[in-house]
């Protein structure tokens, strides 16, 4: 079905513009889909080491010789791990965009592929057992094609829907030179809200800046979708175009507005948490999510670690520090803490200071960015992937390739590189490094 269910507007900015996707995102021309960062280069470049599938990880023992891990319950609902990767923790399955123009349903505990479909390419939202997915359209350029898949029936198609876009707007999953399309989805009053944005600007060589006047274009719009039937409904001009923020208890709201919170506030189940860094120790401060009542503080560590960022489901937080005495593949010590209790659940050695991650049962699942490395005098390239590590042994349990949507083509001489965002998801919530890092 097709309906012109958009409220779109274009903005034109005059002047000489040399722009890449990183600049488009930084200037607000692109709204990232579903609250995640753009598909990007590794945010930890410059460390001098690259993580590879053969590297593995070392799990540091605690005092007394026991392994540094504690198993937690796996269920934490549904969340987006990365753009194009949805996790249903309660069912123990993730849905990810593969490298073969399709979607894989993967069992988290084993990496086994339950089913694969090529009728859509990028999962956007999971509503009960229905996956709302973005399908690339070959017959029409100015349409956002959505497909409703039944996750319980091997990805069978339940319905299809088209959202018409303005002329010249391309709903491409992959970024192009100076061009990006983003989709944000959320559930509201039993309807799926679909907000999209498109930004495009010419990418020119540096020598052409003084000779050429360029224009950057931005379009945005929204539609409402019935997740049962696929019916598309128009959205009025005044309706909200981004996912609502859940209200905070009054005392936490006052702390946030007054700037008296020690750091970013994260929701971990029935608890709100924030990390407070002091001169001699770093403390986890907690409040009950229902009432805002304060819970006892928990000391996380007294050593000099850098607090990196929370897990994708905000149940855990990662901290790390570099050990120059260790070999490159184990040069960073990772500690992972529960944001609900403050308990240290894992200690690992990795080659990078951090990675996008979440914990499910005894596994650490993290993203490995696309990378190239010199092996026996020849350059080899490894694709972007999702990897699961056993927290008990440090062994790799499984890995799956993940579609790389960043533009990596040739640019005019002198044009800025298309690097995308170098910050983790929710980078505005990232805690600043401790002193000395």
C-alpha positions in Angstrom: 0.0 0.0 0.0 1.2 3.5 -0.7 0.1 6.8 0.8 1.6 10.2 0.7 1.9 10.2 4.5 4.7 12.7 5.0 5.1 16.2 6.3 8.4 17.3 4.7 10.3 20.4 4.4 13.6 21.3 2.8 16.2 23.7 4.1 18.7 25.3 1.8 21.9 26.8 3.2 23.9 29.0 0.9 27.7 29.6 1.0 30.7 27.6 0.1 30.3 24.1 1.8 32.7 21.3 1.8 31.0 18.5 3.7 31.2 14.9 4.6 28.8 12.8 6.6 30.6 13.6 9.8 30.0 17.3 9.2 26.4 16.7 8.3 25.9 14.8 11.6 27.8 17.3 13.6 25.8 20.3 12.3 22.5 18.6 13.1 21.6 17.9 9.5 21.2 14.2 10.2 19.1 12.7 13.0 20.5 9.3 13.9 18.1 6.4 13.6 16.6 4.9 16.8 18.9 6.9 19.1 22.1 5.3 17.9 25.3 6.7 16.5 26.0 6.7 12.8 27.8 3.7 11.3 31.3 4.8 11.9 35.0 4.1 12.1 36.3 2.6 15.3 35.9 5.3 18.0 39.1 4.2 19.6 41.5 4.7 16.7 44.9 5.9 17.5 45.5 3.2 20.1 48.2 1.5 18.0 46.5 -1.9 18.2 43.7 -3.7 16.4 41.5 -6.4 17.6 41.2 -9.5 15.4 39.1 -12.7 15.6 42.3 -14.7 16.3 43.3 -12.5 19.2 40.9 -13.7 21.8 40.9 -12.3 25.3 42.3 -13.1 28.6 40.0 -13.2 31.6 41.9 -12.0 34.7 41.4 -14.1 37.9 40.3 -12.4 41.1 42.0 -12.8 44.4 41.8 -16.4 45.5 42.2 -17.7 41.9 38.5 -17.6 40.8 37.6 -16.3 37.4 36.6 -12.6 37.3 33.0 -13.1 36.2 29.6 -13.3 37.7 26.6 -14.6 35.8 23.5 -12.4 35.8 20.0 -12.9 34.5 19.7 -12.5 30.8 16.3 -10.9 30.4 16.3 -7.1 29.8 13.6 -6.7 27.2 14.2 -5.4 23.7 16.8 -2.9 22.8 18.8 -1.7 19.8 22.5 -2.7 20.1 23.6 -0.9 17.0 21.8 0.6 14.1 20.4 -2.4 12.3 20.9 -4.8 15.2 17.9 -5.5 17.5 18.2 -7.6 20.6 15.3 -9.6 22.2 17.0 -10.5 25.4 13.9 -12.3 26.9 13.8 -14.7 23.9 17.6 -14.8 23.6 17.7 -13.8 19.9 19.1 -10.9 18.0 18.1 -9.7 14.5 20.9 -8.1 12.5 21.5 -6.9 9.0 23.9 -9.3 7.3 26.3 -8.7 4.5 24.2 -10.5 1.9 21.4 -7.9 1.6 19.2 -9.5 4.3 18.4 -10.0 7.9 19.6 -12.9 10.1 17.9 -14.1 13.3 20.7 -15.3 15.6 20.5 -17.2 18.9 22.5 -15.2 21.4 23.8 -18.2 23.4 25.2 -20.1 20.4 25.3 -17.9 17.4 23.1 -20.3 15.5 21.1 -18.7 12.7 17.4 -19.4 13.2 16.3 -18.0 9.9 17.4 -15.5 7.1 15.3 -13.3 4.9 16.2 -11.1 2.0 12.8 -9.3 1.6 14.1 -6.6 3.9 17.6 -5.4 4.8 17.6 -3.5 8.1 15.6 -4.2 11.2 14.3 -1.0 12.8 11.9 -2.0 15.7 10.5 -5.1 17.4 6.9 -4.9 18.5 5.9 -8.2 20.2 6.9 -10.7 17.6 6.7 -8.3 14.6 9.9 -6.8 13.2 9.5 -3.5 11.4 12.2 -3.5 8.8 13.6 -1.2 6.1 13.6 -2.7 2.6 15.6 -1.1 -0.2 13.4 -0.1 -3.1 14.8 -0.6 -6.6 11.7 0.4 -8.6 11.1 3.8 -6.9 13.7 6.2 -5.6 11.5 8.5 -3.5 9.9 6.0 -1.2 10.7 4.5 2.3 9.7 0.9 1.9 8.8 -0.9 5.2 8.2 -4.6 5.7 6.5 -6.2 8.7 8.1 -9.6 9.5 6.9 -12.3 11.8 9.8 -13.2 14.0 8.0 -16.3 15.3 7.5 -17.6 11.8 10.9 -17.5 10.3 10.6 -13.9 9.2 7.4 -14.5 7.1 6.0 -11.2 5.6 2.9 -10.0 7.5 2.5 -6.7 5.6 4.2 -4.1 3.4 4.0 -0.4 3.5 5.4 2.5 1.5 6.0 6.0 2.9 6.3 8.5 0.0 9.2 10.9 0.1 9.9 14.2 -1.6 11.4 14.1 -5.1 15.2 13.7 -4.9 15.2 11.9 -1.5 16.7 8.5 -1.5 15.9 6.1 1.3 19.2 4.3 1.1 20.5 2.1 3.9 24.1 2.8 2.9 25.5 6.3 3.1 26.8 8.0 0.0 29.4 10.8 -0.6 27.9 13.7 1.4 24.5 11.9 1.6 22.7 10.1 4.4 19.2 8.9 5.2 18.1 8.1 8.8 15.0 6.5 10.3 13.9 6.6 13.9 11.1 4.4 15.1 9.2 4.0 18.4 5.9 2.7 19.7 3.3 5.2 20.7 -0.4 4.4 21.5 -0.1 1.0 19.8 1.2 2.6 16.6 4.7 2.7 15.2 6.0 6.2 14.7 8.4 6.5 11.8 10.5 9.7 11.7 12.9 10.1 8.8 15.5 12.6 7.8 17.7 13.1 4.7 20.7 15.3 4.3 22.8 15.9 1.2 25.6 18.2 0.3 28.1 18.3 -2.5 31.5 17.0 -1.7 34.1 19.1 -3.5 37.9 19.4 -3.5 39.5 22.0 -1.3 40.7 24.0 -4.3 37.1 24.6 -5.4 35.9 26.2 -2.2 36.6 29.8 -3.3 35.2 29.2 -6.8 32.0 27.3 -6.1 28.9 28.1 -4.1 27.2 24.9 -2.8 23.9 24.2 -1.2 23.2 21.6 1.5 19.7 20.1 1.4 17.8 18.7 4.3 14.4 17.0 4.3 12.5 15.4 7.2 9.1 14.0 7.8 7.1 11.4 9.7 4.3 8.8 9.4 2.3 6.6 11.6 2.1 2.8 11.0 -0.3 0.1 12.2 2.0 -2.8 13.2 -0.8 -5.3 12.6 -2.0 -4.3 9.2 0.8 -2.1 7.8 -1.6 0.8 7.2 0.3 4.1 6.9 -1.3 7.2 8.4 -0.4 10.8 8.0 1.2 12.8 10.8 0.2 16.4 11.4 2.8 19.2 11.4 2.7 19.8 15.1 3.1 16.2 16.2 6.3 15.1 17.9 9.1 13.9 15.6 11.3 12.1 18.1 10.8 9.4 20.7 9.5 10.7 24.1 11.7 10.7 27.1 10.2 8.9 30.1 9.6 11.3 33.1 11.9 11.2 36.1 10.8 11.1 39.7 10.5 14.7 40.9 13.6 14.7 43.1 15.8 13.3 40.3 14.3 15.8 37.8 15.2 18.6 40.2 18.8 17.3 40.6 19.1 17.0 36.8 17.7 20.5 36.1 19.9 22.1 38.8 23.1 20.4 37.5 23.7 18.6 40.8 23.8 15.1 39.4 27.4 13.7 39.5 27.2 12.5 35.9 24.8 11.2 33.2 21.8 9.3 34.6 21.2 5.8 33.3 18.2 3.6 33.8 19.1 0.0 34.9 15.9 -2.0 35.5 14.3 -0.6 38.6 17.2 1.6 39.4 18.6 4.9 38.2 22.4 5.2 38.4 25.1 7.7 37.9 28.9 7.5 38.4 30.6 10.0 40.7 34.3 10.4 40.4 36.3 11.6 43.4 39.9 12.2 44.1 40.5 8.8 45.6 37.6 6.6 44.6 34.8 6.3 42.0 31.3 5.7 43.4 28.1 4.4 41.9 25.1 6.5 43.1 21.7 4.9 42.8 18.0 5.8 43.2 14.8 3.7 43.0 13.3 4.3 39.6 9.7 4.3 40.9 10.1 6.8 43.8 13.5 8.4 43.3 14.5 7.4 46.9 18.3 7.2 47.3 20.0 3.8 47.6 23.3 3.2 49.4 26.4 4.3 47.4 28.7 1.6 46.1 32.5 2.1 45.6 33.4 0.8 42.1 37.1 1.2 42.3 39.9 3.3 43.8 42.5 2.8 41.0 43.0 5.0 37.9 40.5 3.7 35.4 38.7 5.5 32.6 34.9 5.2 32.8 34.0 4.6 29.1 30.2 4.2 28.6 27.2 2.0 29.5 26.1 -1.1 27.7 23.5 -0.9 24.9 20.7 -1.8 27.4 22.2 0.4 30.1 22.5 -2.5 32.6 26.2 -2.3 32.8 29.1 0.1 32.6 32.6 -0.5 31.1 35.8 1.0 32.6 39.3 0.3 31.4 42.9 1.3 31.6 46.0 0.7 29.6 48.8 -1.5 30.9 52.0 -0.8 28.9 53.7 -3.9 30.2 51.3 -6.2 28.5 51.5 -7.4 24.8 49.3 -5.4 22.4 46.5 -8.0 22.3 46.1 -7.7 26.1 47.1 -4.1 26.6 43.8 -2.9 28.0 42.2 -4.1 31.2 38.4 -4.1 31.1 36.2 -4.1 34.1 32.4 -4.4 33.7 30.1 -3.4 36.6 26.3 -3.8 37.1 24.7 -0.4 37.2 21.8 -1.8 39.4 24.0 -3.2 42.1 27.6 -2.0 41.5 28.8 -5.6 41.5 31.9 -6.3 39.3 30.8 -9.0 36.9 33.8 -9.3 34.6 37.5 -8.6 34.2 39.0 -9.0 30.7 42.1 -8.1 28.7 41.6 -6.7 25.3 43.5 -4.9 22.6 41.3 -1.8 22.5 40.2 0.6 25.3 36.5 -0.1 24.7 33.8 -1.4 22.3 30.0 -1.2 22.0 28.7 -4.1 24.1 26.1 -5.7 26.2 26.1 -8.7 28.5 23.7 -11.7 28.1 24.1 -14.5 30.6 27.7 -15.7 30.6 28.5 -13.8 27.3 29.9 -10.4 26.4 28.6 -9.4 23.0 30.5 -6.6 21.3 31.0 -5.0 17.9 34.2 -5.4 16.0 34.7 -2.5 13.6 35.9 -3.1 10.0 39.7 -3.2 10.1 42.8 -3.8 8.0 46.1 -5.2 9.3 49.5 -6.3 8.0 49.9 -10.1 8.2 53.1 -11.7 6.9 53.9 -8.7 4.8 50.4 -8.5 3.2 47.4 -6.3 4.1 44.3 -8.3 5.0 40.9 -6.8 5.7 38.4 -8.1 8.2 34.7 -7.0 7.9 32.6 -5.4 10.5 31.1 -8.1 12.8 29.4 -8.9 16.0 31.3 -11.2 18.4 30.4 -13.1 21.6 33.0 -13.8 24.2 32.6 -16.3 27.0 33.2 -14.3 30.3 34.3 -17.5 32.1 37.1 -18.5 29.7 37.7 -15.5 27.5 37.1 -17.7 24.4 35.2 -16.6 21.4 31.8 -18.3 21.3 30.6 -17.0 18.0 30.9 -14.2 15.4 28.6 -13.0 12.7 29.4 -10.5 9.9 27.5 -7.2 10.1 26.7 -4.9 7.1 28.9 -1.8 6.9 26.8 1.1 5.8 29.5 3.8 6.0 30.7 5.4 2.7 34.2 4.3 1.9 34.5 5.4 -1.7 36.9 7.8 -3.4 36.6 11.5 -2.6 37.8 14.6 -4.5 41.4 15.7 -3.5 41.3 17.8 -0.4 37.8 16.8 0.6 37.2 15.8 4.2 37.0 12.0 4.9 33.8 10.3 5.6 34.6 9.1 9.0 31.2 9.4 10.7 30.8 9.8 14.4 33.7 8.7 16.6 31.6 8.6 19.7 29.8 5.6 21.1 26.0 5.4 21.2 24.6 8.0 23.6 28.0 9.7 23.6 26.5 12.7 25.3 26.1 10.3 28.3 29.8 9.2 28.2 31.7 9.9 31.4 34.9 11.8 31.0 38.2 10.0 31.6 39.7 9.9 35.1 42.7 12.0 35.8 45.8 10.7 34.0 44.0 9.0 31.2 
